[in-house]
């Protein structure tokens, strides 16, 4: 069975190669080829999953060594895979949700002339993410890490005729490079400390290493995770990434890129367990980001950007749980999987709404769509109930366990973390109820509204075929789009219950992540009650504000916090002031020093030698009389010097 592991990566990688190199002859069938190979990878994953279940819990890890990549003296880097309970969880999520997104894209990208290339990039994205989670060493993980960054750049900027899309792709690429520096430094420190990159020898040698070294490695790994998972302070790229096609947003937010950071922290659990300061940094980043993203989501009128703020916040919950150590690792991954179902469903639902509304994204121009798009309404609604943690849907189980674990941290820190998680639950219910009400309820605000010109430069290619310039005529999406939404809705409803039944998911991951039962200062029933009350307060506030009052066509000015949230809590402004401007001044200073000092020394030396050679050339004039005078003068000097020395 171990020989099948490489096929998990090989199937989508083959699809990417064929679709990107096969030429226009594949334009008519390429999308189905890409979808079939994604589905094939999922089928292989199911076969391997069944094989793992047939083994004892402590003997489920599978390994496959393909070849030695870089064998140079003591430097040994292998292309080898490790499939254990943690990586299997990600494999099924990536390939399962990824295959549904591929199927959805068949309908969503139907009229795009570059659809074949789009599916090639989707396959490349799956292959890179699978390589990341299957690698048995940090160096090979880094290859997949960079592959994910490349694929996200290509997909976010897929409609590069839009300046905003091209800019967003570059922004995502550059911000992630900052985090990637952290991962590269961590890998180099690992090699100098442990003499290897492989997970097993590195993680088993943690007890023999100083805490300072482990803290440095942990902080660098956290920096890398912040970049890929859009956590503070490297979160600024995520909202702009919505410029890509909606299936890309679903893939990034649910199954691939933003989950990579959580995987990295959980895979490196032994390092963080032995480095309390690094672990504290993880939990702090998670708590700050879950509130940061929720506040941003509350103020967005763009449906996709509201969901982007939501993703930032939900990944914050996962990072918080991962930072809690053995009492939270399993809950972080559990919430990651349930989030994969309902967030993919929400993004695909948003894409379905855009499909029926001529790619309008402003929720203030929606309203009353439940009558026209019943399947989208029901599936989106179930995803909405799951993400706010409404019992007994999947988000209720995973989020409630994280909040309990936060309180179980104990002491003042536990109360602070638990309170942040509860406040995040209330904010989640508020902004998601706002999205639900503005989109599917109330008056039909899209009638008789001004529309952009069809010649506008930012009109998406698919929208041109659907009549972007015409008044929207909402309608349900084709079956290739609704079937994936229905499947994901089932996961949104039932996954959490089955995961929590007899602690099934915790026991599944326990051999890899370890597990400790937390003991919150209050009962689990009290925490659950507080969580439900928080979501009811948040949802009720949103209904009162947007469901019972007229919705203005343009957003009112709002409070200072609201205005800041619309600008992503000034994250771009901060980056401009803290990073861009100092960078500009540093560059100008270096240019000045280069011109005045470096060039001055070089040019001055050249001028000195040039002047000296010019003067020497006057001596060599070719006239015998000049040479005779020079010889006579030299002889006279020598005679005078000799007489002077004798006299002395």
Buried (B, 14 or more C-beta within 10 A) or exposed (E): BEEBBBBBBBBBBBBBBBBBEBEEEBBEEBBBBBBBBBBBBBEBBEEBBEBBEEEEEEEBBBEBEEEEBEEEEEEBBBBBBBBBBBBBBBBBBBBBBBBBBBBBBBBBBBEBEBBBBBBBBBBBBBBBBBBBBBBBBBBBBBBBBBBBBBBBBBBBBBBEEBEBBBBBBBBBBEBBEBBBBBBBBBBEBBBEBBEBBBBEEBBEBBEEBEEEBBBBBBBBBBBBBBBBBBBBBBBBBBBBBBBBBBBBBBBBBBBBBBBBBBBBBBBBBBBBBBBBBBBBBBBBBBBBBBBBBBBBBBBBBBBBBBBBBBBBBBBBBBBBBBBBBBBBBBBBBBBBBBBBBBBBBBBBBBBBBBBBBBBBBBBBBBBBBBEBBEBBBBBBBBBBBBBBBBBEBBBBBBBBBBBBBBBBBEEEBBBBBBBBBBBBBBBBBBBBBBBBBBBBBBEBBBEEBEBEEEEEEBBBBBBBEBEBBEEBEBEBBBEBBBBBBBBBBBBBBBBBBEBBEEBEBBEBBBBBBBBBEBEBBEEBEEBBEBBBEBBBBBBBBBBEBBBEEEBEEEBEEEEEEBEBBBEBBEBBEEBEEEEEEEEEEEEEEEEEEEEEEEEEEEEEEEEEEEEEEEEEEEEEEEEEEEEEEEEEEEEEEEEEEEEEEEEE
